[in-house]
Amino acid sequence: LTRTAPDDVFYGLDDGGEPDEARIMRVMLKGIPIVNTYVPNGFKIVSPKYAYKLEWFKRLRTYFERHLSADQPAVWCGDMNVAPEPIDVHSPEKHLKHVCFHEDVRRAYSQTIAWGFVDVFRRLYPEKQQFTFWDYLRPNSLDANKGWRIDHILATPPMAEKCTTVEVDIEPRRAPNSSDHTFLWAEFAMEEVQTAC
């Protein structure tokens, strides 16, 4: 969401691979690239969709290498479908084989971040357990706080150091017929740049 019209908008990984326009969008906003992704879920560990998810992270890292610079301000946000650490999922010991928490997908995500991104939520709250997703298939998951932190805002170091606030707004998730995800937002102290995912 932005009050300012973006300078440019680009869709897809543009690498000649399988079409993915609905999964990635990059906008230039006041000269700052902001990449929003909807990472494949993976379905099941034994599914070809899970292998596709792991490969998609590799393609995404190559995309960052082509289009961004780690020493310049940039933001990557969206539904990553990965809980990076045990603190990011309820009952982590029960989810070791889950497509959003399996060691393979966490490694793929970590390798993508290693290109040059900082998790701005973890930077400000290194030990806070906060979720962004509560499954409707699990009754009362929100009230019991049995959720996942699978939506993320990341930034290159020059941008991350200007991040002053990161919050999760749980209230929209309580609304009837709401998404099973809720809003994650961050503020950056540079000419009122703000992003929400």
Contact map, one row per residue, 1 for C-alpha under 8 A:
11100000000000000000000000000000000000000000000000000000000000000000000000000000000000000000000000000000000000000000000000000000000000000000000000000000000000000000000000000000000000000000000000111
11111000000000000000000000000000000000000000000000000000000000000000000000000000000000000000000000000000000000000000000000000000000000000000000000000000000000000000000000000000000000000000000001100
11111000000000000000000000000000000000000000000000000000000000000000000000000000000000000000000000000000000000000000000000000000000000000000000000000000000000000000000000000000000000000000000000000
01111100000000000000000000001000000000000000000000000000000000000000000000000000000000000000000000000000000000000000000000000000000000000000000000000000000000000000000000000000000000000000000000000
01111110000000000000000000001000000000000000000000000000000000000000000000000000000000000000000000000000000000000000000000000000000000000000000000000000000000000000000000000000000000000000000000000
00011111100000000000000000111100000000000000000000000000000000000000000000000000000000000000000000000000000000000000000000000000000000000000000000000000000000000000000000000000000000000000000000000
00001111100000000000000000111110000000000000000000000000000000000000000000000000000000000000000000000000000000000000000000000000000000000000000000000000000000000000000000000000000000000000000000000
00000111110000000000000000111000000000000000000000000000000000000000000000000000000000000000000000000000000000000000000000000000000000000000000000000000000000000000000000000000000000000000000000000
00000111111000000000000011110000000000000000000000000000000000000000000000000000000000000000000000000000000000000000000000000000000000000000000000000000000000000000000000000000000000000000000000000
00000001111100000000000011100000000000000000000000000000000000000000000000000000000000000000000000000000000000000000000000000000000000000000000000000000000000000000000000000000000000000000000000000
00000000111111000000110111000000000000000000000000000000000000000000000000000000000000000000000000000000000000000000000000000000000000000000000000000000000000000000000000000000000000000000000000000
00000000011111000011111110000000000000000000000000000000000000000000000000000000000000000000000000000000000000000000000000000000000000000000000000000000000000000000000000000000000000000000000000000
00000000001111111001100100000000000000000000000000000000001100100000000000000000000000000000000000000000000000000000000000000000000000000000000000000000000000000000000000000000000000000000000000000
00000000001111111000000000000000000000000000000000000000000000100000000000000000000000000000000000000000000000000000000000000000000000000000000000000000000000000000000000000000000000000000000000000
00000000000011111000000000000000000000000000000000000000001000100000000000000000000000000000000000000000000000000000000000000000000000000000000000000000000000000000000000000000000000000000000000000
00000000000011111110000000000000000000000000000000000000000000000000000000000000000000000000000000000000000000000000000000000000000000000000000000000000000000000000000000000000000000000000000000000
00000000000011111110000000000000000000000000000000000000000000000000000000000000000000000000000000000000000000000000000000000000000000000000000000000000000000000000000000000000000000000000000000000
00000000000000011111000000000000000000000000000000000000000000000000000000000000000000000000000000000000000000000000000000000000000000000000000000000000000000000000000000000000000000000000000000000
00000000000100011111100000000000000000000000000000000000000000000000000000000000000000000000000000000000000000000000000000000000000000000000000000000000000000000000000000000000000000000000000000000
00000000000110000111111100000000000000000000000000000000000000000000000000000000000000000000000000000000000000000000000000000000000000000000000000000000000000000000000000000000000000000000000000000
00000000001110000011111110000000000000000000000000000000000000000000000000000000000000000000000000000000000000000000000000000000000000000000000000000000000000000000000000000000000000000000000000000
00000000001100000001111110000000000001000000000000000000000000000000000000000000000000000000000000000000000000000000000000000000000000000000000000000000000000000000000000000000000000000000000000000
00000000000100000001111110000000000011110000000000000000000000000000000000000000000000000000000000000000000000000000000000000000000000000000000000000000000000000000000000000000000000000000000000000
00000000001110000001111111000000001111000000000000000000000000000000000000000000000000000000000000000000000000000000000000000000000000000000000000000000000000000000000000000000000000000000000000000
00000000111100000000111111100000001110000000000000000000000000000000000000000000000000000000000000000000000000000000000000000000000000000000000000000000000000000000000000000000000000000000000000000
00000000111000000000000111110000111100000000000000000000000000000000000000000000000000000000000000000000000000000000000000000000000000000000000000000000000000000000000000000000000000000000000000000
00000111110000000000000011111000111000000000000000000000000000000000000000000000000000000000000000000000000000000000000000000000000000000000000000000000000000000000000000000000000000000000000000000
00000111100000000000000001111111110000000000000000000000000000000000000000000000000000000000000000000000000000000000000000000000000000000000000000000000000000000000000000000000000000000000000000000
00011111000000000000000000111111110000000000000000000000000000000000000000000000000000000000000000000000000000000000000000000000000000000000000000000000000000000000000000000000000000000000000000000
00000110000000000000000000011111000000000000000000000000000000000000000000000000000000000000000000000000000000000000000000000000000000000000000000000000000000000000000000000000000000000000000000000
00000010000000000000000000011111100000000000000000000000000000000000000000000000000000000000000000000000000000000000000000000000000000000000000000000000000000000000000000000000000000000000000000000
00000000000000000000000000011111110000000000000000000000000000000000000011100000000000000000000000000000000000000000000000000000000000000000000000000000000000000000000000000000000000000000000000000
00000000000000000000000001111011111000000000000000000000000000000001000011100000000000000000000000000000000000000000000000000000000000000000000000000000000000000000000000000000000000000000000000000
00000000000000000000000001111001111100000000000000000000000000000000000001111000000000000000000000000000000000000000000000000000000000000000000000000000000000000000000000000000000000000000000000000
00000000000000000000000111100000111110000000000000000000000000000000000000111000000000000000000000000000000000000000000000000000000000000000000000000000000000000000000000000000000000000000000000000
00000000000000000000000111000000011111000000000000000000000000000000000000011100000000000000000000000000000000000000000000000000000000000000000000000000000000000000000000000000000000000000000000001
00000000000000000000001110000000001111100000000000000000000000000000000000011111000000000000000000000000000000000000000000000000000000000000000000000000000000000000000000000000000000000000000000000
00000000000000000000011100000000000111110000000000000000000000000000000000000111100000000000000000000000000000000000000000000000000000000000000000000000000000000000000000000000000000000000000000000
00000000000000000000001000000000000011111000000000001001000000000000000000000011100000000000000000000000000000000000000000000000000000000000000000000000000000000000000000000000000000000000000000000
00000000000000000000001000000000000001111100000010011001000000000000000000000001100000000000000000000000000000000000000000000000000000000000000000000000000000000000000000000000000000000000000000000
00000000000000000000000000000000000000111110000011001000000000000000000000000000100000000000000000110000000000000000000000000000000000000000000000000000000000000000000000000000000000000000000000000
00000000000000000000000000000000000000011111101111111000000000000000000000000000000000000000000000110000000000000000000000000000000000000000000000000000000000000000000000000000000000000000000000000
00000000000000000000000000000000000000001111101011000000000000000000000000000000000000000000000000100000000000000000000000000000000000000000000000000000000000000000000000000000000000000000000000000
00000000000000000000000000000000000000000111111011000000000000000000000000000000000000000000000001100000000000000000000000000000000000000000000000000000000000000000000000000000000000000000000000000
00000000000000000000000000000000000000000111111001100000000000000000000000000000000000000000000011100000000000000000000000000000000000000000000000000000000000000000000000000000000000000000000000000
00000000000000000000000000000000000000000001111101000000000000000000000000000000000000000000000000000000000000000000000000000000000000000000000000000000000000000000000000000000000000000000000000000
00000000000000000000000000000000000000000111111111100000000000000000000000000000000000000000000000000000000000000000000000000000000000000000000000000000000000000000000000000000000000000000000000000
00000000000000000000000000000000000000000100011111110000000000000000000000000000000000000000000000000000000000000000000000000000000000000000000000000000000000000000000000000000000000000000000000000
00000000000000000000000000000000000000011111001111111000000000000000000000000000000000000000000000000000000000000000000000000000000000000000000000000000000000000000000000000000000000000000000000000
00000000000000000000000000000000000000001111111111111100000000000000000000000000000000000000000000100000000000000000000000000000000000000000000000000000000000000000000000000000000000000000000000000
00000000000000000000000000000000000000000100101111111110000000000000000000000000000000000000000000000000000000000000000000000000000000000000000000000000000000000000000000000000000000000000000000000
00000000000000000000000000000000000000010100000111111111000000000000000000000000000000000000000000000000000000000000000000000000000000000000000000000000000000000000000000000000000000000000000000000
00000000000000000000000000000000000000111100000011111111100000000000000000000000000000000000000000000000100000000000000000000000000000000000000000000000000000000000000000000000000000000000000000000
00000000000000000000000000000000000000000000000001111111110000000000000000000000000000000000000000000001100100000000000000000000000000000000000000000000000000000000000000000000000000000000000000000
00000000000000000000000000000000000000000000000000111111111000000000000000000000000000000000000000000000000000000000000000000000000000000000000000000000000000000000000000000000000000000000000000000
00000000000000000000000000000000000000110000000000011111111100000000000000000000000000000000000000000000000000000000000000000000000000000000000000000000000000000000000000000000000000000000000000000
00000000000000000000000000000000000000000000000000001111111110000000000000000000000000000000000000000000000110010000000000000000000000000000000000000000000000000000000000000000000000000000000000000
00000000000000000000000000000000000000000000000000000111111111000000000000000000000000000000000000000000000100010000000000000000000000000000000000000000000000000000000000000000000000000000000000000
00000000000010100000000000000000000000000000000000000011111111100000000000000000000000000000000000000000000000000000000000000000000000000000000000000000000000000000000000000000000000000000000000000
00000000000010000000000000000000000000000000000000000001111111110000000000000000000000000000000000000000000000010000000000000000000000000000000000000000000000000000000000000000000000000000000000000
00000000000000000000000000000000000000000000000000000000111111111000000000000000000000000000000000000000000000011010000000000000000000000000000000000000000000000000000000000000000000000000000000000
00000000000000000000000000000000000000000000000000000000011111111100000000000000000000000000000000000000000000000000000000000000000000000000000000000000000000000000000000000000000000000000000000000
00000000000011100000000000000000000000000000000000000000001111111110000000000000000000000000000000000000000000000000000000000000000000000000000000000000000000000000000000000000000000000000000000000
00000000000000000000000000000000000000000000000000000000000111111111100000000000000000000000000000000000000000000010000000000000000000000000000000000000000000000000000000000000000000000000000000000
00000000000000000000000000000000000000000000000000000000000011111111100000000000000000000000000000000000000000000010000000000000000000000000000000000000000000000000000000000000000000000000000000000
00000000000000000000000000000000000000000000000000000000000001111111000000000000000000000000000000000000000000000000000000000000000000000000000000000000000000000000000000000000000000000000000000000
00000000000000000000000000000000000000000000000000000000000000111111100000000000000000000000000000000000000000000000000000000000000000000000000000000000000000000000000000000000000000000000000000000
00000000000000000000000000000000100000000000000000000000000000011111110101000000000000000000000000000000000000000000000000000000000000000000000000000000000000000000000000000000000000000000000000000
00000000000000000000000000000000000000000000000000000000000000011011111111000000000000000000000000000000000000000000000000000000000000000000000000000000000000000000000000000000000000000000000000000
00000000000000000000000000000000000000000000000000000000000000000001111111000000000000000000000000000000000000000011100000000000000000000000000000000000000110000000000000000000000000000000000000000
00000000000000000000000000000000000000000000000000000000000000000000111110000000000000000000000000000000000000000000000000000000000000000000000000000000000111000000000000000000000000000000000000000
00000000000000000000000000000000000000000000000000000000000000000001111111000000000000000000000000000000000000000000000000000000000000000000000000000000000111100000000000000000000000000000000000000
00000000000000000000000000000001100000000000000000000000000000000000111111100000000000000000000000000000000000000000000000000000000000000000000000000000001111100000000000000000000000000000000000000
00000000000000000000000000000001110000000000000000000000000000000001110111110000000000000000000000000000000000000000000000000000000000000000000000000000001100100000000000000000000000000000000000000
00000000000000000000000000000001111000000000000000000000000000000000000011111000000000000000000000000000000000000000000000000000000000000000000000000000111100100000000000000000000000000000000000000
00000000000000000000000000000000011110000000000000000000000000000000000001111100000000000000000000000000000000000000000000000000000000000000000000000000111000000000000000000000000000000000000000000
00000000000000000000000000000000011110000000000000000000000000000000000000111111000000000000000000000000000000000000000000000000000000000000000000000011110000000000000000000000000000000000000000001
00000000000000000000000000000000000111000000000000000000000000000000000000011111000000000000000000000000000000000000000000000000000000000000000000000011100000000000000000000000000000000000000000001
00000000000000000000000000000000000011100000000000000000000000000000000000001111100000000000000000000000000000000000000000000000000000000000000000000111000000000000000000000000000000000000000000001
00000000000000000000000000000000000011110000000000000000000000000000000000001111110000000000000000000000000000000000000000000000000000000000000000000111000000000000000000000000000000000000000000000
00000000000000000000000000000000000001111000000000000000000000000000000000000011111000000000000000010000000000000000000000000000000000000000000000000110000000000000000000000000000000000000000000000
00000000000000000000000000000000000000000000000000000000000000000000000000000001111100000000000000111000110010000000000000000000000000000000000000001110000000000000000000000000000000000000000000000
00000000000000000000000000000000000000000000000000000000000000000000000000000000111111011000000000011000010000000000000000000000000000000000000000011100000000000000000000000000000000000000000000000
00000000000000000000000000000000000000000000000000000000000000000000000000000000011111010000000000001000010011000000000000000000000000000000000000000100000000000000000000000000000000000000000000000
00000000000000000000000000000000000000000000000000000000000000000000000000000000001111111000000000000000010000000000000000000000000000000000000000000000000000000000000000000000000000000000000000000
00000000000000000000000000000000000000000000000000000000000000000000000000000000001111111101000000000000000000000000000000000000000000000000000000000000000000000000000000000000000000000000000000000
00000000000000000000000000000000000000000000000000000000000000000000000000000000000011111101000000000000000000000000000000000011100000000000000000000000000000000000000000000000000000000000000000000
00000000000000000000000000000000000000000000000000000000000000000000000000000000001111111100000000000000000000000000000000000000111000000000000000011100000000000000000000000000000000000000000000000
00000000000000000000000000000000000000000000000000000000000000000000000000000000001011111111000000000000000000000000000000000000001000000000000001111000000000000000000000000000000000000000000000000
00000000000000000000000000000000000000000000000000000000000000000000000000000000000001111111000000000000000000000000000000000000000000000000000011110000000000000000000000000000000000000000000000000
00000000000000000000000000000000000000000000000000000000000000000000000000000000000000001111111000000000000000000000000000000000000000000000000000000000000000000000000000000000000000000000000000000
00000000000000000000000000000000000000000000000000000000000000000000000000000000000001101111111100000000000000000000000000000000000000000000000000000000000000000000000000000000000000000000000000000
00000000000000000000000000000000000000000000000000000000000000000000000000000000000000000011111100000000000000000000000000000000000000000000000000000000000000000000000000000000000000000000000000000
00000000000000000000000000000000000000000000000000000000000000000000000000000000000000000011111100000000000000000000000000000000000000000000000000000000000000000000000000000000000000000000000000000
00000000000000000000000000000000000000000000000000000000000000000000000000000000000000000011111111001100000000000000000000000000000000000000000000000000000000000000000000000000000000000000000000000
00000000000000000000000000000000000000000000000000000000000000000000000000000000000000000001111111001110000000000000000000000000000000000000000000000000000000000000000000000000000000000000000000000
00000000000000000000000000000000000000000000100000000000000000000000000000000000000000000000001111101100000000000000000000000000000000000000000000000000000000000000000000000000000000000000000000000
00000000000000000000000000000000000000000001100000000000000000000000000000000000000000000000001111111100000000000000000000000000000000000000000000000000000000000000000000000000000000000000000000000
00000000000000000000000000000000000000001111100001000000000000000000000000000000010000000000000011111100100000000000000000000000000000000000000000000000000000000000000000000000000000000000000000000
00000000000000000000000000000000000000001100000000000000000000000000000000000000111000000000000001111100110000000000000000000000000000000000000000000100000000000000000000000000000000000000000000000
00000000000000000000000000000000000000000000000000000000000000000000000000000000011100000000001111111110110000000000000000000000000000000000000000000000000000000000000000000000000000000000000000000
00000000000000000000000000000000000000000000000000000000000000000000000000000000000000000000001111111111110000000000000000000000000000000000000000000000000000000000000000000000000000000000000000000
00000000000000000000000000000000000000000000000000000000000000000000000000000000000000000000000100001111111000000000000000000000000000000000000000000000000000000000000000000000000000000000000000000
00000000000000000000000000000000000000000000000000000100000000000000000000000000000000000000000000000111111100000000000000000000000000000000000000000000000000000000000000000000000000000000000000000
00000000000000000000000000000000000000000000000000001100000000000000000000000000010000000000000000111111111110000000000000000000000000000000000000000000000000000000000000000000000000000000000000000
00000000000000000000000000000000000000000000000000000000000000000000000000000000011110000000000000011111111111000000000000000000000000000000000000000000000000000000000000000000000000000000000000000
00000000000000000000000000000000000000000000000000000000000000000000000000000000000000000000000000000011111111100000000000000000000000000000000000000000000000000000000000000000000000000000000000000
00000000000000000000000000000000000000000000000000000100110000000000000000000000000000000000000000000001111111110000000000000000000000000000000000000000000000000000000000000000000000000000000000000
00000000000000000000000000000000000000000000000000000000100000000000000000000000010100000000000000000000111111111000000000000000000000000000000000000000000000000000000000000000000000000000000000000
00000000000000000000000000000000000000000000000000000000000000000000000000000000000100000000000000000000011111111100000000000000000000000000000000000000000000000000000000000000000000000000000000000
00000000000000000000000000000000000000000000000000000000000000000000000000000000000000000000000000000000001111111110000000000000000000000000000000000000000000000000000000000000000000000000000000000
00000000000000000000000000000000000000000000000000000000110110000000000000000000000000000000000000000000000111111110000000000000000000000000000000000000000000000000000000000000000000000000000000000
00000000000000000000000000000000000000000000000000000000000010000000000000000000000000000000000000000000000011111111110000000000000000000000000000000000000000000000000000000000000000000000000000000
00000000000000000000000000000000000000000000000000000000000000000000000000000000000000000000000000000000000001111111100000000000000000000000000000000000000000000000000000000000000000000000000000000
00000000000000000000000000000000000000000000000000000000000010011000010000000000000000000000000000000000000000111111100000000000000000000000000000000000000000000000000000000000000000000000000000000
00000000000000000000000000000000000000000000000000000000000000000000010000000000000000000000000000000000000000001111110000000000000000000000000000000000000110000000000000000000000000000000000000000
00000000000000000000000000000000000000000000000000000000000000000000010000000000000000000000000000000000000000001111111000000000000000000000000000000000011110000000000000000000000000000000000000000
00000000000000000000000000000000000000000000000000000000000000000000000000000000000000000000000000000000000000001001111100100000000000000000000000000000011110010000000000000000000000000000000000000
00000000000000000000000000000000000000000000000000000000000000000000000000000000000000000000000000000000000000000000111111100000000000000000000000000001111000010000000000000000000000000000000000000
00000000000000000000000000000000000000000000000000000000000000000000000000000000000000000000000000000000000000000000011111110000000000000000000000000000111000010010010000000000000000000000000000000
00000000000000000000000000000000000000000000000000000000000000000000000000000000000000000000000000000000000000000000001111111100000000000000000000000001100000000000011000000000000000000000000000000
00000000000000000000000000000000000000000000000000000000000000000000000000000000000000000000000000000000000000000000001111111111000000000000000000000000000000000000000000000000000000000000000000000
00000000000000000000000000000000000000000000000000000000000000000000000000000000000000000000000000000000000000000000011111111100000000000000000000000000000000000000000000000000000000000000000000000
00000000000000000000000000000000000000000000000000000000000000000000000000000000000000000000000000000000000000000000000111111100000000000000000000000000000000000000110000000000000000000000000000000
00000000000000000000000000000000000000000000000000000000000000000000000000000000000000000000000000000000000000000000000011111111000000000000000000000000000000000000000000000000000000000000000000000
00000000000000000000000000000000000000000000000000000000000000000000000000000000000000000000000000000000000000000000000011111111000000000000000000000000000000000000000000000000000000000000000000000
00000000000000000000000000000000000000000000000000000000000000000000000000000000000000100000000000000000000000000000000001001111100000000000000000000000000000000000000000000000000000000000000000000
00000000000000000000000000000000000000000000000000000000000000000000000000000000000000100000000000000000000000000000000001001111110000000000000000000000000000000000000000000000000000000000000000000
00000000000000000000000000000000000000000000000000000000000000000000000000000000000000110000000000000000000000000000000000000011111000000000000000000000000000000000000000000000000000000000000000000
00000000000000000000000000000000000000000000000000000000000000000000000000000000000000010000000000000000000000000000000000000001111100000000000000011000000000000000000100000000000000000000000000000
00000000000000000000000000000000000000000000000000000000000000000000000000000000000000011000000000000000000000000000000000000000111111000000000010111100000000000000000100000000000000000000000000000
00000000000000000000000000000000000000000000000000000000000000000000000000000000000000000000000000000000000000000000000000000000011111000000000000111110000000000000000101000000000011110000000000000
00000000000000000000000000000000000000000000000000000000000000000000000000000000000000000000000000000000000000000000000000000000001111100000000000111110000000000000000000000000000111000000000000000
00000000000000000000000000000000000000000000000000000000000000000000000000000000000000000000000000000000000000000000000000000000001111110100110011110000000000000000000000000000000110000000000000000
00000000000000000000000000000000000000000000000000000000000000000000000000000000000000000000000000000000000000000000000000000000000011111100100000100000000000000000000000000000000100000000000000000
00000000000000000000000000000000000000000000000000000000000000000000000000000000000000000000000000000000000000000000000000000000000001111110100000000000000000000000000000000000000100000000000000000
00000000000000000000000000000000000000000000000000000000000000000000000000000000000000000000000000000000000000000000000000000000000000111110000000000000000000000000000000000000000000000000000000000
00000000000000000000000000000000000000000000000000000000000000000000000000000000000000000000000000000000000000000000000000000000000001111111100000000000000000000000000000000000000000000000000000000
00000000000000000000000000000000000000000000000000000000000000000000000000000000000000000000000000000000000000000000000000000000000000011111100000000000000000000000000000000000000000000000000000000
00000000000000000000000000000000000000000000000000000000000000000000000000000000000000000000000000000000000000000000000000000000000000000111111100000000000000000000000000000000000000000000000000000
00000000000000000000000000000000000000000000000000000000000000000000000000000000000000000000000000000000000000000000000000000000000001110111111111100000000000000000000000000000000000000000000000000
00000000000000000000000000000000000000000000000000000000000000000000000000000000000000000000000000000000000000000000000000000000000001000001111111100000000000000000000000000000000000000000000000000
00000000000000000000000000000000000000000000000000000000000000000000000000000000000000000000000000000000000000000000000000000000000000000001111111000000000000000000000000000000000000000000000000000
00000000000000000000000000000000000000000000000000000000000000000000000000000000000000000000000000000000000000000000000000000000000000000001111111000000000000000000000000000000000000000000000000000
00000000000000000000000000000000000000000000000000000000000000000000000000000000000000000100000000000000000000000000000000000000001001000000111111100000000000000000000000000000000000000000000000000
00000000000000000000000000000000000000000000000000000000000000000000000000000000000000001100000000000000000000000000000000000000000001000000111111110000000000000000000000000000000000000000000000000
00000000000000000000000000000000000000000000000000000000000000000000000000000000000000001100000000000000000000000000000000000000001111100000110011111000000000000000000000000000000000000000000000000
00000000000000000000000000000000000000000000000000000000000000000000000000000000001000011100000000000000000000000000000000000000011111000000000001111100000000000000000000000000000000000000000000000
00000000000000000000000000000000000000000000000000000000000000000000000000000000011000011000000000000000000000000000000000000000011110000000000000111111000000000000000000000000000000000000000000000
00000000000000000000000000000000000000000000000000000000000000000000000000000011111100010000000000010000000000000000000000000000001110000000000000011111000000000000000000000000000000000000000000000
00000000000000000000000000000000000000000000000000000000000000000000000000001111110000000000000000000000000000000000000000000000000110000000000000001111100000000000000000000000000000010000000000001
00000000000000000000000000000000000000000000000000000000000000000000000000001111000000000000000000000000000000000000001010000000000000000000000000001111110000000000000000000000000000010000000000001
00000000000000000000000000000000000000000000000000000000000000000000000000111100000000000000000000000000000000000000001110000000000000000000000000000011111000000000000000000000000000011100000000001
00000000000000000000000000000000000000000000000000000000000000000000000000111000000000000000000000000000000000000000111100000000000000000000000000000001111100010000000000000000000000000000000000000
00000000000000000000000000000000000000000000000000000000000000000000000011110000000000000000000000000000000000000000111100000000000000000000000000000000111111110000000000000000000000000000000000000
00000000000000000000000000000000000000000000000000000000000000000000011111100000000000000000000000000000000000000001110000000000000000000000000000000000011111110000000000000000000000000000000000000
00000000000000000000000000000000000000000000000000000000000000000000011110000000000000000000000000000000000000000001110000000000000000000000000000000000001111111000000000000000000000000000000000000
00000000000000000000000000000000000000000000000000000000000000000000001110000000000000000000000000000000000000000000000000000000000000000000000000000000001111111100000000000000000000000000000000000
00000000000000000000000000000000000000000000000000000000000000000000000111100000000000000000000000000000000000000000000000000000000000000000000000000000001111111110000000000000000000000001000000000
00000000000000000000000000000000000000000000000000000000000000000000000000000000000000000000000000000000000000000000011100000000000000000000000000000000011111111110000000000000000000000001000000000
00000000000000000000000000000000000000000000000000000000000000000000000000000000000000000000000000000000000000000000000000000000000000000000000000000000000011111110000000000000000000000000000000000
00000000000000000000000000000000000000000000000000000000000000000000000000000000000000000000000000000000000000000000000000000000000000000000000000000000000001111111000000000000000000000001110000000
00000000000000000000000000000000000000000000000000000000000000000000000000000000000000000000000000000000000000000000000100000000000000000000000000000000000000111111110000000000000000000111100000000
00000000000000000000000000000000000000000000000000000000000000000000000000000000000000000000000000000000000000000000000000000000000000000000000000000000000000000111110000000000000000000111100000000
00000000000000000000000000000000000000000000000000000000000000000000000000000000000000000000000000000000000000000000000000010000000000000000000000000000000000000011111000000000000000000111000000000
00000000000000000000000000000000000000000000000000000000000000000000000000000000000000000000000000000000000000000000000110010000000000000000000000000000000000000011111100000000000000011110000000000
00000000000000000000000000000000000000000000000000000000000000000000000000000000000000000000000000000000000000000000000010000000000000000000000000000000000000000000111110000000000000011100000000000
00000000000000000000000000000000000000000000000000000000000000000000000000000000000000000000000000000000000000000000000000000000011100000000000000000000000000000000011111000000000001111000000000000
00000000000000000000000000000000000000000000000000000000000000000000000000000000000000000000000000000000000000000000000000000000000000000000000000000000000000000000001111110000000001110000000000000
00000000000000000000000000000000000000000000000000000000000000000000000000000000000000000000000000000000000000000000000000000000000100000000000000000000000000000000000111111100000001100000000000000
00000000000000000000000000000000000000000000000000000000000000000000000000000000000000000000000000000000000000000000000000000000000000000000000000000000000000000000000011111110000001000000000000000
00000000000000000000000000000000000000000000000000000000000000000000000000000000000000000000000000000000000000000000000000000000000000000000000000000000000000000000000011111110010001100000000000000
00000000000000000000000000000000000000000000000000000000000000000000000000000000000000000000000000000000000000000000000000000000000000000000000000000000000000000000000001111110011111000000000000000
00000000000000000000000000000000000000000000000000000000000000000000000000000000000000000000000000000000000000000000000000000000000000000000000000000000000000000000000001111111010000000000000000000
00000000000000000000000000000000000000000000000000000000000000000000000000000000000000000000000000000000000000000000000000000000000000000000000000000000000000000000000000111111110000000000000000000
00000000000000000000000000000000000000000000000000000000000000000000000000000000000000000000000000000000000000000000000000000000000000000000000000000000000000000000000000000111110000000000000000000
00000000000000000000000000000000000000000000000000000000000000000000000000000000000000000000000000000000000000000000000000000000000000000000000000000000000000000000000000000011111000000000000000000
00000000000000000000000000000000000000000000000000000000000000000000000000000000000000000000000000000000000000000000000000000000000000000000000000000000000000000000000000011111111100000000000000000
00000000000000000000000000000000000000000000000000000000000000000000000000000000000000000000000000000000000000000000000000000000000000000000000000000000000000000000000000001000111111000000000000000
00000000000000000000000000000000000000000000000000000000000000000000000000000000000000000000000000000000000000000000000000000000000011110000000000000000000000000000000000001000011111000000000000000
00000000000000000000000000000000000000000000000000000000000000000000000000000000000000000000000000000000000000000000000000000000000111000000000000000000000000000000000000001000001111100000000000000
00000000000000000000000000000000000000000000000000000000000000000000000000000000000000000000000000000000000000000000000000000000000110000000000000000000000000000000000111111000001111110000000000000
00000000000000000000000000000000000000000000000000000000000000000000000000000000000000000000000000000000000000000000000000000000000100000000000000000000000000000000000111010000000011111000000000011
00000000000000000000000000000000000000000000000000000000000000000000000000000000000000000000000000000000000000000000000000000000000100000000000000000011100000000000011110000000000001111100000000011
00000000000000000000000000000000000000000000000000000000000000000000000000000000000000000000000000000000000000000000000000000000000000000000000000000000100000000000011100000000000000111110000001111
00000000000000000000000000000000000000000000000000000000000000000000000000000000000000000000000000000000000000000000000000000000000000000000000000000000100000000011111000000000000000011111000001110
00000000000000000000000000000000000000000000000000000000000000000000000000000000000000000000000000000000000000000000000000000000000000000000000000000000000000000011110000000000000000001111100111100
00000000000000000000000000000000000000000000000000000000000000000000000000000000000000000000000000000000000000000000000000000000000000000000000000000000000000110111100000000000000000000111110111000
00000000000000000000000000000000000000000000000000000000000000000000000000000000000000000000000000000000000000000000000000000000000000000000000000000000000000000111000000000000000000000011111110000
00000000000000000000000000000000000000000000000000000000000000000000000000000000000000000000000000000000000000000000000000000000000000000000000000000000000000000100000000000000000000000001111110000
00000000000000000000000000000000000000000000000000000000000000000000000000000000000000000000000000000000000000000000000000000000000000000000000000000000000000000000000000000000000000000000111110000
00000000000000000000000000000000000000000000000000000000000000000000000000000000000000000000000000000000000000000000000000000000000000000000000000000000000000000000000000000000000000000011111111000
00000000000000000000000000000000000000000000000000000000000000000000000000000000000000000000000000000000000000000000000000000000000000000000000000000000000000000000000000000000000000000011111111100
01000000000000000000000000000000000000000000000000000000000000000000000000000000000000000000000000000000000000000000000000000000000000000000000000000000000000000000000000000000000000001111000111110
11000000000000000000000000000000000000000000000000000000000000000000000000000000000000000000000000000000000000000000000000000000000000000000000000000000000000000000000000000000000000001110000011111
10000000000000000000000000000000000000000000000000000000000000000000000000000000000000000000000000000000000000000000000000000000000000000000000000000000000000000000000000000000000000111100000001111
10000000000000000000000000000000000100000000000000000000000000000000000000001110000000000000000000000000000000000000000000000000000000000000000000000011100000000000000000000000000000111000000000111
